[in-house]
Amino acid sequence: MRYPVMLERVPEEEGLPGYFYAHVPSLGLTTNGHGMEGALDSARDLVALWNEEKRFNGEPVTDVSEAILATVEVA
């Protein structure tokens, strides 16, 4: 299964230079990793574990939803 992942740089004030958040909107999950590839690797691992736990508990695995990224400007 393929899940959309949104990457967002971790703010400098959080003290993790070079790190990115990886948001998986279809599942409501967020993780992080060093660099974009590290964040994507973390997301892949998290989604795999999430789905494994769902299957183990006899729950359905969440279908993938379409992700649309938009930006709003606020004054």
PyMOL Python script that loads the backbone (N, CA, C, O; Angstrom):
from pymol import cmd

cmd.read_pdbstr("""\
ATOM      1  N   MET A   1       0.842  -1.179   0.000  1.00  0.00           N
ATOM      2  CA  MET A   1       0.000   0.000   0.000  1.00  0.00           C
ATOM      3  C   MET A   1       0.887   1.242   0.000  1.00  0.00           C
ATOM      4  O   MET A   1       1.976   1.256   0.573  1.00  0.00           O
ATOM      5  N   ARG A   2       0.389   2.271  -0.654  1.00  0.00           N
ATOM      6  CA  ARG A   2       1.123   3.538  -0.725  1.00  0.00           C
ATOM      7  C   ARG A   2       0.347   4.600   0.037  1.00  0.00           C
ATOM      8  O   ARG A   2      -0.843   4.803  -0.205  1.00  0.00           O
ATOM      9  N   TYR A   3       1.015   5.269   0.950  1.00  0.00           N
ATOM     10  CA  TYR A   3       0.395   6.313   1.754  1.00  0.00           C
ATOM     11  C   TYR A   3       1.050   7.653   1.460  1.00  0.00           C
ATOM     12  O   TYR A   3       2.277   7.731   1.391  1.00  0.00           O
ATOM     13  N   PRO A   4       0.258   8.716   1.282  1.00  0.00           N
ATOM     14  CA  PRO A   4       0.844  10.048   1.132  1.00  0.00           C
ATOM     15  C   PRO A   4       1.523  10.459   2.436  1.00  0.00           C
ATOM     16  O   PRO A   4       1.017  10.185   3.524  1.00  0.00           O
ATOM     17  N   VAL A   5       2.656  11.111   2.315  1.00  0.00           N
ATOM     18  CA  VAL A   5       3.403  11.607   3.468  1.00  0.00           C
ATOM     19  C   VAL A   5       3.747  13.072   3.213  1.00  0.00           C
ATOM     20  O   VAL A   5       4.277  13.414   2.156  1.00  0.00           O
ATOM     21  N   MET A   6       3.446  13.928   4.175  1.00  0.00           N
ATOM     22  CA  MET A   6       3.797  15.334   4.081  1.00  0.00           C
ATOM     23  C   MET A   6       5.018  15.589   4.965  1.00  0.00           C
ATOM     24  O   MET A   6       5.022  15.236   6.144  1.00  0.00           O
ATOM     25  N   LEU A   7       6.036  16.194   4.399  1.00  0.00           N
ATOM     26  CA  LEU A   7       7.249  16.510   5.154  1.00  0.00           C
ATOM     27  C   LEU A   7       7.243  17.976   5.553  1.00  0.00           C
ATOM     28  O   LEU A   7       6.811  18.844   4.795  1.00  0.00           O
ATOM     29  N   GLU A   8       7.733  18.232   6.759  1.00  0.00           N
ATOM     30  CA  GLU A   8       7.788  19.593   7.284  1.00  0.00           C
ATOM     31  C   GLU A   8       9.063  19.714   8.126  1.00  0.00           C
ATOM     32  O   GLU A   8       9.312  18.892   9.008  1.00  0.00           O
ATOM     33  N   ARG A   9       9.854  20.732   7.848  1.00  0.00           N
ATOM     34  CA  ARG A   9      11.093  20.926   8.611  1.00  0.00           C
ATOM     35  C   ARG A   9      10.761  21.190  10.077  1.00  0.00           C
ATOM     36  O   ARG A   9       9.863  21.977  10.377  1.00  0.00           O
ATOM     37  N   VAL A  10      11.476  20.540  10.989  1.00  0.00           N
ATOM     38  CA  VAL A  10      11.301  20.787  12.420  1.00  0.00           C
ATOM     39  C   VAL A  10      11.860  22.174  12.714  1.00  0.00           C
ATOM     40  O   VAL A  10      12.991  22.474  12.330  1.00  0.00           O
ATOM     41  N   PRO A  11      11.082  23.030  13.393  1.00  0.00           N
ATOM     42  CA  PRO A  11      11.553  24.394  13.685  1.00  0.00           C
ATOM     43  C   PRO A  11      12.860  24.390  14.480  1.00  0.00           C
ATOM     44  O   PRO A  11      13.071  23.539  15.344  1.00  0.00           O
ATOM     45  N   GLU A  12      13.724  25.346  14.177  1.00  0.00           N
ATOM     46  CA  GLU A  12      15.028  25.436  14.833  1.00  0.00           C
ATOM     47  C   GLU A  12      14.925  25.479  16.352  1.00  0.00           C
ATOM     48  O   GLU A  12      15.767  24.915  17.051  1.00  0.00           O
ATOM     49  N   GLU A  13      13.887  26.153  16.866  1.00  0.00           N
ATOM     50  CA  GLU A  13      13.759  26.301  18.316  1.00  0.00           C
ATOM     51  C   GLU A  13      13.492  24.975  19.031  1.00  0.00           C
ATOM     52  O   GLU A  13      13.563  24.907  20.258  1.00  0.00           O
ATOM     53  N   GLU A  14      13.191  23.940  18.281  1.00  0.00           N
ATOM     54  CA  GLU A  14      12.991  22.625  18.895  1.00  0.00           C
ATOM     55  C   GLU A  14      14.310  21.877  19.081  1.00  0.00           C
ATOM     56  O   GLU A  14      14.336  20.796  19.670  1.00  0.00           O
ATOM     57  N   GLY A  15      15.407  22.454  18.578  1.00  0.00           N
ATOM     58  CA  GLY A  15      16.729  21.895  18.843  1.00  0.00           C
ATOM     59  C   GLY A  15      17.073  20.632  18.088  1.00  0.00           C
ATOM     60  O   GLY A  15      17.901  19.848  18.550  1.00  0.00           O
ATOM     61  N   LEU A  16      16.456  20.412  16.932  1.00  0.00           N
ATOM     62  CA  LEU A  16      16.761  19.232  16.122  1.00  0.00           C
ATOM     63  C   LEU A  16      17.158  19.679  14.708  1.00  0.00           C
ATOM     64  O   LEU A  16      16.403  19.478  13.756  1.00  0.00           O
ATOM     65  N   PRO A  17      18.331  20.279  14.579  1.00  0.00           N
ATOM     66  CA  PRO A  17      18.724  20.787  13.260  1.00  0.00           C
ATOM     67  C   PRO A  17      18.822  19.661  12.229  1.00  0.00           C
ATOM     68  O   PRO A  17      19.368  18.593  12.502  1.00  0.00           O
ATOM     69  N   GLY A  18      18.280  19.927  11.041  1.00  0.00           N
ATOM     70  CA  GLY A  18      18.329  18.944   9.970  1.00  0.00           C
ATOM     71  C   GLY A  18      17.231  17.900  10.025  1.00  0.00           C
ATOM     72  O   GLY A  18      17.199  16.998   9.189  1.00  0.00           O
ATOM     73  N   TYR A  19      16.323  18.002  10.997  1.00  0.00           N
ATOM     74  CA  TYR A  19      15.248  17.020  11.132  1.00  0.00           C
ATOM     75  C   TYR A  19      13.978  17.502  10.445  1.00  0.00           C
ATOM     76  O   TYR A  19      13.729  18.701  10.318  1.00  0.00           O
ATOM     77  N   PHE A  20      13.179  16.527  10.003  1.00  0.00           N
ATOM     78  CA  PHE A  20      11.892  16.804   9.377  1.00  0.00           C
ATOM     79  C   PHE A  20      10.815  15.980  10.055  1.00  0.00           C
ATOM     80  O   PHE A  20      11.049  14.844  10.468  1.00  0.00           O
ATOM     81  N   TYR A  21       9.617  16.574  10.166  1.00  0.00           N
ATOM     82  CA  TYR A  21       8.446  15.810  10.556  1.00  0.00           C
ATOM     83  C   TYR A  21       7.938  15.096   9.315  1.00  0.00           C
ATOM     84  O   TYR A  21       8.053  15.613   8.204  1.00  0.00           O
ATOM     85  N   ALA A  22       7.383  13.925   9.501  1.00  0.00           N
ATOM     86  CA  ALA A  22       6.711  13.195   8.437  1.00  0.00           C
ATOM     87  C   ALA A  22       5.298  12.913   8.920  1.00  0.00           C
ATOM     88  O   ALA A  22       5.093  12.120   9.839  1.00  0.00           O
ATOM     89  N   HIS A  23       4.320  13.570   8.292  1.00  0.00           N
ATOM     90  CA  HIS A  23       2.911  13.415   8.652  1.00  0.00           C
ATOM     91  C   HIS A  23       2.259  12.440   7.671  1.00  0.00           C
ATOM     92  O   HIS A  23       2.438  12.562   6.459  1.00  0.00           O
ATOM     93  N   VAL A  24       1.512  11.487   8.191  1.00  0.00           N
ATOM     94  CA  VAL A  24       0.766  10.530   7.364  1.00  0.00           C
ATOM     95  C   VAL A  24      -0.715  10.835   7.593  1.00  0.00           C
ATOM     96  O   VAL A  24      -1.334  10.266   8.493  1.00  0.00           O
ATOM     97  N   PRO A  25      -1.291  11.740   6.776  1.00  0.00           N
ATOM     98  CA  PRO A  25      -2.667  12.190   7.019  1.00  0.00           C
ATOM     99  C   PRO A  25      -3.708  11.080   7.020  1.00  0.00           C
ATOM    100  O   PRO A  25      -4.663  11.146   7.794  1.00  0.00           O
ATOM    101  N   SER A  26      -3.556  10.075   6.188  1.00  0.00           N
ATOM    102  CA  SER A  26      -4.545   8.993   6.113  1.00  0.00           C
ATOM    103  C   SER A  26      -4.715   8.270   7.445  1.00  0.00           C
ATOM    104  O   SER A  26      -5.787   7.742   7.743  1.00  0.00           O
ATOM    105  N   LEU A  27      -3.656   8.252   8.237  1.00  0.00           N
ATOM    106  CA  LEU A  27      -3.677   7.513   9.502  1.00  0.00           C
ATOM    107  C   LEU A  27      -3.622   8.417  10.725  1.00  0.00           C
ATOM    108  O   LEU A  27      -3.778   7.945  11.851  1.00  0.00           O
ATOM    109  N   GLY A  28      -3.402   9.706  10.517  1.00  0.00           N
ATOM    110  CA  GLY A  28      -3.276  10.627  11.651  1.00  0.00           C
ATOM    111  C   GLY A  28      -2.001  10.400  12.430  1.00  0.00           C
ATOM    112  O   GLY A  28      -1.968  10.610  13.643  1.00  0.00           O
ATOM    113  N   LEU A  29      -0.943   9.972  11.746  1.00  0.00           N
ATOM    114  CA  LEU A  29       0.329   9.673  12.399  1.00  0.00           C
ATOM    115  C   LEU A  29       1.386  10.715  12.043  1.00  0.00           C
ATOM    116  O   LEU A  29       1.384  11.264  10.941  1.00  0.00           O
ATOM    117  N   THR A  30       2.283  10.979  12.983  1.00  0.00           N
ATOM    118  CA  THR A  30       3.421  11.868  12.741  1.00  0.00           C
ATOM    119  C   THR A  30       4.643  11.272  13.408  1.00  0.00           C
ATOM    120  O   THR A  30       4.572  10.754  14.522  1.00  0.00           O
ATOM    121  N   THR A  31       5.765  11.354  12.712  1.00  0.00           N
ATOM    122  CA  THR A  31       7.054  10.923  13.241  1.00  0.00           C
ATOM    123  C   THR A  31       8.089  11.914  12.751  1.00  0.00           C
ATOM    124  O   THR A  31       7.732  12.927  12.149  1.00  0.00           O
ATOM    125  N   ASN A  32       9.355  11.647  12.992  1.00  0.00           N
ATOM    126  CA  ASN A  32      10.403  12.538  12.478  1.00  0.00           C
ATOM    127  C   ASN A  32      11.664  11.751  12.180  1.00  0.00           C
ATOM    128  O   ASN A  32      11.797  10.590  12.568  1.00  0.00           O
ATOM    129  N   GLY A  33      12.585  12.399  11.485  1.00  0.00           N
ATOM    130  CA  GLY A  33      13.853  11.766  11.170  1.00  0.00           C
ATOM    131  C   GLY A  33      14.840  12.791  10.658  1.00  0.00           C
ATOM    132  O   GLY A  33      14.459  13.900  10.284  1.00  0.00           O
ATOM    133  N   HIS A  34      16.098  12.422  10.642  1.00  0.00           N
ATOM    134  CA  HIS A  34      17.139  13.333  10.167  1.00  0.00           C
ATOM    135  C   HIS A  34      17.124  13.382   8.648  1.00  0.00           C
ATOM    136  O   HIS A  34      17.284  12.359   7.983  1.00  0.00           O
ATOM    137  N   GLY A  35      16.931  14.569   8.108  1.00  0.00           N
ATOM    138  CA  GLY A  35      16.835  14.736   6.668  1.00  0.00           C
ATOM    139  C   GLY A  35      15.511  14.194   6.157  1.00  0.00           C
ATOM    140  O   GLY A  35      14.771  13.522   6.876  1.00  0.00           O
ATOM    141  N   MET A  36      15.234  14.504   4.899  1.00  0.00           N
ATOM    142  CA  MET A  36      13.967  14.040   4.321  1.00  0.00           C
ATOM    143  C   MET A  36      13.917  12.523   4.216  1.00  0.00           C
ATOM    144  O   MET A  36      12.879  11.915   4.479  1.00  0.00           O
ATOM    145  N   GLU A  37      15.032  11.909   3.832  1.00  0.00           N
ATOM    146  CA  GLU A  37      15.053  10.445   3.714  1.00  0.00           C
ATOM    147  C   GLU A  37      14.877   9.773   5.071  1.00  0.00           C
ATOM    148  O   GLU A  37      14.191   8.757   5.182  1.00  0.00           O
ATOM    149  N   GLY A  38      15.497  10.343   6.103  1.00  0.00           N
ATOM    150  CA  GLY A  38      15.331   9.790   7.446  1.00  0.00           C
ATOM    151  C   GLY A  38      13.890   9.877   7.921  1.00  0.00           C
ATOM    152  O   GLY A  38      13.378   8.956   8.557  1.00  0.00           O
ATOM    153  N   ALA A  39      13.235  11.006   7.603  1.00  0.00           N
ATOM    154  CA  ALA A  39      11.834  11.170   7.980  1.00  0.00           C
ATOM    155  C   ALA A  39      10.954  10.179   7.223  1.00  0.00           C
ATOM    156  O   ALA A  39      10.035   9.598   7.801  1.00  0.00           O
ATOM    157  N   LEU A  40      11.230   9.984   5.941  1.00  0.00           N
ATOM    158  CA  LEU A  40      10.455   9.018   5.156  1.00  0.00           C
ATOM    159  C   LEU A  40      10.682   7.593   5.649  1.00  0.00           C
ATOM    160  O   LEU A  40       9.743   6.799   5.697  1.00  0.00           O
ATOM    161  N   ASP A  41      11.917   7.264   6.014  1.00  0.00           N
ATOM    162  CA  ASP A  41      12.200   5.937   6.575  1.00  0.00           C
ATOM    163  C   ASP A  41      11.422   5.729   7.868  1.00  0.00           C
ATOM    164  O   ASP A  41      10.856   4.659   8.093  1.00  0.00           O
ATOM    165  N   SER A  42      11.394   6.761   8.723  1.00  0.00           N
ATOM    166  CA  SER A  42      10.655   6.667   9.981  1.00  0.00           C
ATOM    167  C   SER A  42       9.168   6.489   9.725  1.00  0.00           C
ATOM    168  O   SER A  42       8.504   5.707  10.406  1.00  0.00           O
ATOM    169  N   ALA A  43       8.641   7.221   8.734  1.00  0.00           N
ATOM    170  CA  ALA A  43       7.216   7.094   8.392  1.00  0.00           C
ATOM    171  C   ALA A  43       6.905   5.695   7.889  1.00  0.00           C
ATOM    172  O   ALA A  43       5.888   5.107   8.259  1.00  0.00           O
ATOM    173  N   ARG A  44       7.780   5.161   7.047  1.00  0.00           N
ATOM    174  CA  ARG A  44       7.585   3.803   6.512  1.00  0.00           C
ATOM    175  C   ARG A  44       7.532   2.782   7.653  1.00  0.00           C
ATOM    176  O   ARG A  44       6.658   1.915   7.682  1.00  0.00           O
ATOM    177  N   ASP A  45       8.470   2.894   8.584  1.00  0.00           N
ATOM    178  CA  ASP A  45       8.499   1.974   9.725  1.00  0.00           C
ATOM    179  C   ASP A  45       7.249   2.113  10.593  1.00  0.00           C
ATOM    180  O   ASP A  45       6.665   1.118  11.021  1.00  0.00           O
ATOM    181  N   LEU A  46       6.846   3.359  10.846  1.00  0.00           N
ATOM    182  CA  LEU A  46       5.684   3.602  11.696  1.00  0.00           C
ATOM    183  C   LEU A  46       4.414   3.056  11.057  1.00  0.00           C
ATOM    184  O   LEU A  46       3.608   2.421  11.737  1.00  0.00           O
ATOM    185  N   VAL A  47       4.223   3.291   9.765  1.00  0.00           N
ATOM    186  CA  VAL A  47       3.028   2.792   9.076  1.00  0.00           C
ATOM    187  C   VAL A  47       3.016   1.262   9.061  1.00  0.00           C
ATOM    188  O   VAL A  47       1.968   0.647   9.259  1.00  0.00           O
ATOM    189  N   ALA A  48       4.171   0.654   8.826  1.00  0.00           N
ATOM    190  CA  ALA A  48       4.243  -0.808   8.831  1.00  0.00           C
ATOM    191  C   ALA A  48       3.853  -1.366  10.201  1.00  0.00           C
ATOM    192  O   ALA A  48       3.104  -2.340  10.280  1.00  0.00           O
ATOM    193  N   LEU A  49       4.352  -0.763  11.274  1.00  0.00           N
ATOM    194  CA  LEU A  49       4.010  -1.215  12.629  1.00  0.00           C
ATOM    195  C   LEU A  49       2.539  -0.966  12.934  1.00  0.00           C
ATOM    196  O   LEU A  49       1.880  -1.803  13.553  1.00  0.00           O
ATOM    197  N   TRP A  50       2.026   0.177  12.504  1.00  0.00           N
ATOM    198  CA  TRP A  50       0.623   0.513  12.711  1.00  0.00           C
ATOM    199  C   TRP A  50      -0.275  -0.538  12.054  1.00  0.00           C
ATOM    200  O   TRP A  50      -1.204  -1.055  12.675  1.00  0.00           O
ATOM    201  N   ASN A  51       0.017  -0.842  10.796  1.00  0.00           N
ATOM    202  CA  ASN A  51      -0.782  -1.833  10.070  1.00  0.00           C
ATOM    203  C   ASN A  51      -0.641  -3.227  10.671  1.00  0.00           C
ATOM    204  O   ASN A  51      -1.612  -3.980  10.735  1.00  0.00           O
ATOM    205  N   GLU A  52       0.561  -3.569  11.107  1.00  0.00           N
ATOM    206  CA  GLU A  52       0.785  -4.877  11.740  1.00  0.00           C
ATOM    207  C   GLU A  52      -0.054  -5.004  13.011  1.00  0.00           C
ATOM    208  O   GLU A  52      -0.653  -6.051  13.258  1.00  0.00           O
ATOM    209  N   GLU A  53      -0.096  -3.951  13.810  1.00  0.00           N
ATOM    210  CA  GLU A  53      -0.890  -3.977  15.040  1.00  0.00           C
ATOM    211  C   GLU A  53      -2.381  -4.099  14.723  1.00  0.00           C
ATOM    212  O   GLU A  53      -3.102  -4.836  15.394  1.00  0.00           O
ATOM    213  N   LYS A  54      -2.838  -3.378  13.703  1.00  0.00           N
ATOM    214  CA  LYS A  54      -4.248  -3.465  13.305  1.00  0.00           C
ATOM    215  C   LYS A  54      -4.596  -4.907  12.913  1.00  0.00           C
ATOM    216  O   LYS A  54      -5.609  -5.448  13.358  1.00  0.00           O
ATOM    217  N   ARG A  55      -3.762  -5.514  12.090  1.00  0.00           N
ATOM    218  CA  ARG A  55      -4.017  -6.898  11.648  1.00  0.00           C
ATOM    219  C   ARG A  55      -4.001  -7.862  12.831  1.00  0.00           C
ATOM    220  O   ARG A  55      -4.848  -8.750  12.923  1.00  0.00           O
ATOM    221  N   PHE A  56      -3.040  -7.688  13.734  1.00  0.00           N
ATOM    222  CA  PHE A  56      -2.919  -8.542  14.911  1.00  0.00           C
ATOM    223  C   PHE A  56      -4.187  -8.488  15.759  1.00  0.00           C
ATOM    224  O   PHE A  56      -4.616  -9.497  16.318  1.00  0.00           O
ATOM    225  N   ASN A  57      -4.784  -7.293  15.849  1.00  0.00           N
ATOM    226  CA  ASN A  57      -5.992  -7.109  16.658  1.00  0.00           C
ATOM    227  C   ASN A  57      -7.275  -7.386  15.886  1.00  0.00           C
ATOM    228  O   ASN A  57      -8.371  -7.159  16.398  1.00  0.00           O
ATOM    229  N   GLY A  58      -7.142  -7.877  14.646  1.00  0.00           N
ATOM    230  CA  GLY A  58      -8.310  -8.205  13.846  1.00  0.00           C
ATOM    231  C   GLY A  58      -9.064  -6.986  13.331  1.00  0.00           C
ATOM    232  O   GLY A  58     -10.228  -7.087  12.943  1.00  0.00           O
ATOM    233  N   GLU A  59      -8.398  -5.838  13.330  1.00  0.00           N
ATOM    234  CA  GLU A  59      -9.019  -4.603  12.857  1.00  0.00           C
ATOM    235  C   GLU A  59      -8.660  -4.388  11.389  1.00  0.00           C
ATOM    236  O   GLU A  59      -7.612  -4.844  10.931  1.00  0.00           O
ATOM    237  N   PRO A  60      -9.521  -3.700  10.658  1.00  0.00           N
ATOM    238  CA  PRO A  60      -9.204  -3.434   9.254  1.00  0.00           C
ATOM    239  C   PRO A  60      -8.065  -2.419   9.124  1.00  0.00           C
ATOM    240  O   PRO A  60      -7.935  -1.498   9.931  1.00  0.00           O
ATOM    241  N   VAL A  61      -7.266  -2.609   8.114  1.00  0.00           N
ATOM    242  CA  VAL A  61      -6.203  -1.655   7.811  1.00  0.00           C
ATOM    243  C   VAL A  61      -6.840  -0.483   7.080  1.00  0.00           C
ATOM    244  O   VAL A  61      -7.614  -0.676   6.142  1.00  0.00           O
ATOM    245  N   THR A  62      -6.517   0.725   7.508  1.00  0.00           N
ATOM    246  CA  THR A  62      -7.101   1.935   6.942  1.00  0.00           C
ATOM    247  C   THR A  62      -6.757   2.083   5.471  1.00  0.00           C
ATOM    248  O   THR A  62      -5.600   1.958   5.069  1.00  0.00           O
ATOM    249  N   ASP A  63      -7.789   2.352   4.675  1.00  0.00           N
ATOM    250  CA  ASP A  63      -7.567   2.617   3.256  1.00  0.00           C
ATOM    251  C   ASP A  63      -6.781   3.904   3.087  1.00  0.00           C
ATOM    252  O   ASP A  63      -6.830   4.807   3.922  1.00  0.00           O
ATOM    253  N   VAL A  64      -6.067   3.959   2.001  1.00  0.00           N
ATOM    254  CA  VAL A  64      -5.284   5.144   1.674  1.00  0.00           C
ATOM    255  C   VAL A  64      -6.229   6.211   1.141  1.00  0.00           C
ATOM    256  O   VAL A  64      -7.112   5.924   0.333  1.00  0.00           O
ATOM    257  N   SER A  65      -6.036   7.448   1.602  1.00  0.00           N
ATOM    258  CA  SER A  65      -6.844   8.543   1.081  1.00  0.00           C
ATOM    259  C   SER A  65      -5.974   9.475   0.261  1.00  0.00           C
ATOM    260  O   SER A  65      -4.752   9.502   0.407  1.00  0.00           O
ATOM    261  N   GLU A  66      -6.616  10.230  -0.593  1.00  0.00           N
ATOM    262  CA  GLU A  66      -5.899  11.207  -1.401  1.00  0.00           C
ATOM    263  C   GLU A  66      -5.475  12.363  -0.499  1.00  0.00           C
ATOM    264  O   GLU A  66      -6.250  12.804   0.350  1.00  0.00           O
ATOM    265  N   ALA A  67      -4.279  12.842  -0.674  1.00  0.00           N
ATOM    266  CA  ALA A  67      -3.802  13.984   0.105  1.00  0.00           C
ATOM    267  C   ALA A  67      -3.635  15.173  -0.833  1.00  0.00           C
ATOM    268  O   ALA A  67      -3.071  15.062  -1.922  1.00  0.00           O
ATOM    269  N   ILE A  68      -4.137  16.300  -0.379  1.00  0.00           N
ATOM    270  CA  ILE A  68      -3.998  17.552  -1.127  1.00  0.00           C
ATOM    271  C   ILE A  68      -3.319  18.539  -0.197  1.00  0.00           C
ATOM    272  O   ILE A  68      -3.810  18.797   0.902  1.00  0.00           O
ATOM    273  N   LEU A  69      -2.221  19.080  -0.616  1.00  0.00           N
ATOM    274  CA  LEU A  69      -1.491  20.054   0.191  1.00  0.00           C
ATOM    275  C   LEU A  69      -1.877  21.447  -0.271  1.00  0.00           C
ATOM    276  O   LEU A  69      -1.787  21.765  -1.457  1.00  0.00           O
ATOM    277  N   ALA A  70      -2.301  22.262   0.655  1.00  0.00           N
ATOM    278  CA  ALA A  70      -2.652  23.640   0.352  1.00  0.00           C
ATOM    279  C   ALA A  70      -1.978  24.543   1.380  1.00  0.00           C
ATOM    280  O   ALA A  70      -1.597  24.091   2.460  1.00  0.00           O
ATOM    281  N   THR A  71      -1.837  25.787   1.044  1.00  0.00           N
ATOM    282  CA  THR A  71      -1.224  26.761   1.937  1.00  0.00           C
ATOM    283  C   THR A  71      -2.187  27.923   2.122  1.00  0.00           C
ATOM    284  O   THR A  71      -2.807  28.376   1.160  1.00  0.00           O
ATOM    285  N   VAL A  72      -2.316  28.401   3.333  1.00  0.00           N
ATOM    286  CA  VAL A  72      -3.110  29.597   3.603  1.00  0.00           C
ATOM    287  C   VAL A  72      -2.196  30.670   4.149  1.00  0.00           C
ATOM    288  O   VAL A  72      -1.224  30.377   4.845  1.00  0.00           O
ATOM    289  N   GLU A  73      -2.503  31.893   3.839  1.00  0.00           N
ATOM    290  CA  GLU A  73      -1.715  33.020   4.341  1.00  0.00           C
ATOM    291  C   GLU A  73      -2.531  33.716   5.408  1.00  0.00           C
ATOM    292  O   GLU A  73      -3.706  34.021   5.201  1.00  0.00           O
ATOM    293  N   VAL A  74      -1.907  33.969   6.557  1.00  0.00           N
ATOM    294  CA  VAL A  74      -2.577  34.617   7.669  1.00  0.00           C
ATOM    295  C   VAL A  74      -1.778  35.855   8.044  1.00  0.00           C
ATOM    296  O   VAL A  74      -0.557  35.801   8.195  1.00  0.00           O
ATOM    297  N   ALA A  75      -2.477  36.962   8.192  1.00  0.00           N
ATOM    298  CA  ALA A  75      -1.807  38.222   8.549  1.00  0.00           C
ATOM    299  C   ALA A  75      -1.460  38.269  10.007  1.00  0.00           C
ATOM    300  O   ALA A  75      -0.893  39.256  10.475  1.00  0.00           O
TER     301      ALA A  75
END
""", "prot")
cmd.dss("prot")
cmd.show_as("cartoon", "prot")
cmd.util.cbc("prot")
cmd.orient("prot")
